Amino acid sequence: MRRDEFGHIIEDLSAILRSSEGDEDATGSKYPDLDSILDRHPGVTLETLLSIYSQHGIRRFRAFMKRSLYDSQYELTRRYMRGEGAVKISRSIDTPPIVVVRQLVTWLCFDDEKKPEISRCIKEPPRLLTLPTSARLEAMAPRDAQHLKLRLVADLEHCAAVDPLCSPYADTLRHSIGVEYEELLQRRLHGAGVPFRTEDDLRAEGRAKTPDVWFDVPIGVNGKVVNWIDSKASFCDDEAYIGKDEEQFKGYVNRYGSGMVIYWFGLIDDLNAHPQIYLVDQFPAAGDILQLACI
């Protein structure tokens, strides 16, 4: 994807999310109007757009929280305590609803951040009612603590129902899609007659930091030496690569040599990757793969 087209997509997403502010899913739709964006960008698939949309929302929230953790928490809590719904707040800051309500639950109901327990409450909202009331919640709502917890449970359930990107169901679906594309990679390699070992094979040998597939004998792809391939069912821009993925892939390079990453939902064309990491958005054609016997 061209960098300028990616910028236009981000602008279109922000405009649509701003236009929906204040509408707490009155139509019952879980998504913003992505069809209009697809119409303006005919070469972009729905899967690619959803991946960009998800990344954009998470980053917006991180930027909001980085202003000042205390100030950001205070603003979210103040708005919530004044009666604004979590979905309305989330739309005003271009953030997935589950991310906002999780932050509210963490701040209001837990004196210490207990991630496993918080995650269980996100998956099972009524569980929140069985936990002791936090000192912070007692101080903020001494007479209405239980009522506020009931409201948070309702908002957790509502946000899970309308959030297509970060809800427990979406997390499960994302994991399934990731596995599906890993299996697709293996089928393509089998079809190309390329022998390989899987991540499970490598872990069984006690190896750490394992890519999805590794070749005992390297292959060539478009003139590049490939010792391993990692599959990513996502879109890749500079922030996704430099902020998260690059360190993971450098670990593979240090252990296994140069390799290739397939971002199945696309990537920025001129992304400045590590010289030993070959980034692509599809499995290479048979004619682009050279096995050792052919070199």
Wavefront OBJ file of the C-alpha trace (Angstrom):
o trace
v 0.000 0.000 0.000
v 1.288 3.458 -0.860
v 2.092 5.636 2.137
v -0.179 8.465 0.955
v -3.139 6.087 0.576
v -2.558 4.805 4.118
v -2.625 8.394 5.369
v -5.940 9.027 3.601
v -7.442 5.885 5.170
v -6.444 7.078 8.657
v -8.032 10.475 7.939
v -11.234 8.799 6.725
v -11.401 6.556 9.804
v -10.938 9.486 12.184
v -13.631 11.492 10.413
v -16.152 8.630 10.585
v -15.435 7.927 14.253
v -15.830 11.615 15.125
v -19.133 11.766 13.263
v -20.499 8.857 15.356
v -19.627 10.503 18.696
v -22.615 10.615 20.984
v -24.453 7.810 19.186
v -24.260 4.804 21.476
v -24.851 2.286 18.729
v -28.443 3.321 18.255
v -28.594 1.425 14.971
v -27.277 -1.786 16.515
v -24.280 -1.751 14.170
v -20.971 -2.850 15.663
v -18.803 -1.124 13.075
v -18.416 2.432 11.829
v -19.383 2.955 8.190
v -16.425 1.129 6.651
v -18.209 0.588 3.336
v -17.805 4.258 2.443
v -14.037 3.982 3.037
v -13.816 0.823 0.923
v -15.646 2.646 -1.864
v -12.994 5.387 -1.821
v -10.138 2.850 -1.714
v -11.176 0.049 -4.093
v -7.856 -1.791 -3.841
v -8.168 -2.253 -0.060
v -9.798 -5.376 1.394
v -12.136 -5.398 4.390
v -9.602 -7.485 6.363
v -6.917 -4.867 5.751
v -9.212 -2.015 6.748
v -10.286 -3.766 9.954
v -6.648 -4.368 10.905
v -5.799 -0.677 10.343
v -8.926 0.356 12.271
v -7.951 -1.801 15.252
v -4.377 -0.497 15.369
v -5.561 3.101 15.003
v -7.960 2.834 17.963
v -5.399 1.310 20.311
v -2.818 3.951 19.408
v -5.249 6.794 19.941
v -5.951 5.522 23.440
v -2.249 5.141 24.235
v -1.665 8.705 23.071
v -4.569 9.868 25.245
v -3.154 8.065 28.303
v 0.411 9.302 27.724
v -0.562 12.941 28.221
v -0.471 12.253 31.945
v -1.594 8.994 33.449
v -3.257 10.692 36.396
v -4.933 13.403 34.295
v -6.181 10.842 31.771
v -7.544 8.538 34.466
v -9.170 11.507 36.162
v -10.835 12.652 32.939
v -12.193 9.183 32.114
v -13.463 8.706 35.664
v -14.972 12.192 35.877
v -16.927 11.717 32.669
v -18.092 8.267 33.696
v -19.168 9.374 37.171
v -21.176 12.199 35.577
v -23.200 9.621 33.685
v -21.538 9.302 30.278
v -21.541 5.765 28.900
v -18.302 3.945 28.144
v -19.197 3.618 24.440
v -19.801 7.368 24.107
v -16.498 8.146 25.849
v -14.649 5.664 23.645
v -15.950 7.233 20.456
v -14.961 10.709 21.554
v -11.301 9.576 21.807
v -11.349 7.148 18.812
v -10.813 4.124 21.055
v -12.356 0.616 21.136
v -15.049 0.520 23.878
v -13.565 -2.495 25.698
v -10.258 -0.649 26.124
v -12.007 2.264 27.833
v -14.235 0.197 30.107
v -11.289 -2.020 31.075
v -9.404 1.089 32.158
v -12.393 2.261 34.199
v -12.760 -1.152 35.875
v -9.032 -1.272 36.643
v -8.999 2.215 38.148
v -12.269 2.047 40.089
v -12.412 -1.561 41.262
v -8.803 -2.585 41.896
v -6.470 -0.902 44.359
v -3.600 -2.870 42.806
v -3.448 -3.826 39.118
v -4.149 -7.572 39.127
v -4.133 -8.349 35.415
v -5.350 -11.976 35.599
v -8.339 -11.015 37.775
v -9.131 -7.979 35.631
v -9.071 -10.152 32.506
v -11.443 -12.635 34.122
v -13.872 -9.808 34.884
v -13.715 -8.634 31.274
v -14.654 -12.134 30.117
v -17.191 -12.702 32.912
v -18.606 -9.282 33.927
v -20.861 -10.563 36.813
v -17.675 -11.716 38.541
v -17.004 -8.064 39.354
v -19.913 -8.120 41.833
v -18.316 -10.941 43.841
v -15.092 -9.018 44.529
v -14.515 -6.817 47.600
v -15.167 -3.129 46.953
v -11.900 -1.274 46.424
v -10.821 1.521 48.763
v -10.840 3.942 45.821
v -14.433 3.104 44.908
v -15.520 3.368 48.554
v -13.944 6.815 48.743
v -15.454 8.022 45.472
v -18.949 6.571 45.947
v -19.429 5.635 49.619
v -23.213 5.281 49.255
v -23.427 4.084 45.658
v -20.482 1.703 45.300
v -22.638 -1.340 44.568
v -24.794 0.605 42.130
v -21.667 1.778 40.311
v -20.376 -1.797 40.120
v -23.700 -2.874 38.605
v -23.353 -0.096 36.039
v -19.824 -1.214 35.203
v -21.035 -4.797 34.725
v -23.732 -3.549 32.337
v -21.181 -1.456 30.458
v -18.765 -4.384 30.224
v -21.511 -6.473 28.640
v -22.567 -3.630 26.331
v -19.022 -2.856 25.223
v -18.315 -6.537 24.540
v -21.448 -6.661 22.375
v -20.600 -3.595 20.251
v -16.788 -3.811 20.094
v -15.734 -5.870 17.063
v -12.010 -5.409 17.657
v -11.039 -5.816 21.321
v -13.851 -7.806 22.970
v -13.147 -11.314 24.336
v -14.945 -12.717 21.293
v -12.780 -10.597 18.967
v -9.623 -11.803 20.752
v -10.683 -15.421 20.238
v -11.527 -14.741 16.602
v -8.192 -12.968 16.033
v -6.321 -15.934 17.491
v -8.267 -18.319 15.243
v -7.485 -16.198 12.183
v -3.803 -16.175 13.125
v -3.802 -19.970 13.361
v -5.688 -20.196 10.041
v -3.003 -18.174 8.239
v -0.199 -20.179 9.858
v -1.869 -23.308 8.483
v -2.224 -21.600 5.089
v 1.530 -20.912 5.114
v 2.244 -24.578 5.833
v -0.100 -25.718 3.039
v 1.585 -23.375 0.568
v 5.026 -24.696 1.533
v 3.839 -28.292 1.165
v 2.377 -27.391 -2.233
v 5.696 -25.857 -3.295
v 7.537 -28.987 -2.160
v 9.605 -27.115 0.427
v 10.487 -29.161 3.559
v 10.270 -27.268 6.848
v 9.893 -27.553 10.601
v 7.055 -25.897 12.497
v 7.127 -23.736 15.598
v 5.873 -26.726 17.620
v 8.761 -28.839 16.283
v 11.275 -26.203 17.366
v 9.734 -25.790 20.801
v 9.817 -29.549 21.310
v 13.592 -29.283 20.835
v 13.740 -26.667 23.597
v 14.392 -23.699 21.310
v 13.330 -20.213 22.407
v 11.987 -17.391 20.203
v 10.674 -19.603 17.448
v 9.307 -18.398 14.075
v 6.309 -20.139 12.513
v 8.475 -22.232 10.168
v 12.202 -22.900 9.870
v 14.148 -24.522 7.070
v 16.963 -26.967 7.723
v 18.210 -25.924 4.287
v 17.614 -22.240 3.429
v 15.581 -21.255 0.375
v 15.945 -18.287 -1.930
v 13.050 -15.878 -2.529
v 13.530 -13.149 -5.127
v 17.276 -13.291 -4.591
v 17.107 -13.187 -0.790
v 18.238 -15.982 1.541
v 15.353 -17.158 3.739
v 16.036 -19.404 6.751
v 12.636 -18.918 8.376
v 9.175 -17.445 7.757
v 6.803 -15.819 10.219
v 3.100 -15.354 9.469
v 1.228 -12.204 10.568
v -2.540 -11.938 10.020
v -2.385 -8.147 10.276
v -1.431 -4.938 8.463
v 2.047 -3.488 8.975
v 2.951 0.191 9.064
v 6.007 1.889 10.595
v 4.621 1.941 14.123
v 3.530 -1.706 14.068
v 6.919 -2.789 12.760
v 9.310 -0.561 14.687
v 7.236 -0.371 17.866
v 6.446 -4.055 18.214
v 7.511 -6.556 15.581
v 11.087 -5.595 14.711
v 12.597 -6.737 18.025
v 10.829 -10.095 17.690
v 12.254 -10.602 14.196
v 15.743 -9.462 15.195
v 15.683 -12.273 17.762
v 14.998 -14.719 14.935
v 17.831 -13.230 12.852
v 20.274 -13.597 15.752
v 19.333 -17.255 16.196
v 18.493 -18.474 12.702
v 19.844 -15.952 10.185
v 17.912 -13.938 7.609
v 14.216 -14.622 7.078
v 10.892 -13.498 5.667
v 7.658 -12.171 7.217
v 4.293 -12.364 5.469
v 1.833 -9.644 6.506
v -1.245 -11.176 4.910
v -3.350 -8.002 5.249
v -0.760 -5.744 3.629
v 2.036 -3.340 4.521
v 3.406 0.098 3.645
v 5.334 -0.227 0.384
v 8.432 1.737 1.411
v 8.698 0.395 4.961
v 12.325 0.563 6.082
v 12.913 -2.969 7.364
v 16.015 -4.658 8.760
v 18.274 -5.731 5.821
v 18.026 -9.392 6.865
v 14.227 -9.348 7.205
v 12.260 -9.574 3.952
v 8.716 -8.208 4.294
v 5.979 -9.317 1.872
v 2.170 -9.376 1.773
v 1.631 -12.738 0.089
v 3.213 -16.144 -0.334
v 5.771 -15.992 -3.160
v 4.973 -17.498 -6.547
v 6.495 -20.882 -7.288
v 8.904 -19.328 -9.799
v 10.241 -16.944 -7.133
v 11.308 -19.768 -4.783
v 14.692 -21.404 -5.240
v 15.651 -24.490 -3.277
v 19.297 -25.379 -2.714
v 19.324 -28.041 -5.420
v 18.273 -25.363 -7.933
v 20.797 -22.697 -6.918
l 1 2 3 4 5 6 7 8 9 10 11 12 13 14 15 16 17 18 19 20 21 22 23 24 25 26 27 28 29 30 31 32 33 34 35 36 37 38 39 40 41 42 43 44 45 46 47 48 49 50 51 52 53 54 55 56 57 58 59 60 61 62 63 64 65 66 67 68 69 70 71 72 73 74 75 76 77 78 79 80 81 82 83 84 85 86 87 88 89 90 91 92 93 94 95 96 97 98 99 100 101 102 103 104 105 106 107 108 109 110 111 112 113 114 115 116 117 118 119 120 121 122 123 124 125 126 127 128 129 130 131 132 133 134 135 136 137 138 139 140 141 142 143 144 145 146 147 148 149 150 151 152 153 154 155 156 157 158 159 160 161 162 163 164 165 166 167 168 169 170 171 172 173 174 175 176 177 178 179 180 181 182 183 184 185 186 187 188 189 190 191 192 193 194 195 196 197 198 199 200 201 202 203 204 205 206 207 208 209 210 211 212 213 214 215 216 217 218 219 220 221 222 223 224 225 226 227 228 229 230 231 232 233 234 235 236 237 238 239 240 241 242 243 244 245 246 247 248 249 250 251 252 253 254 255 256 257 258 259 260 261 262 263 264 265 266 267 268 269 270 271 272 273 274 275 276 277 278 279 280 281 282 283 284 285 286 287 288 289 290 291 292 293 294 295
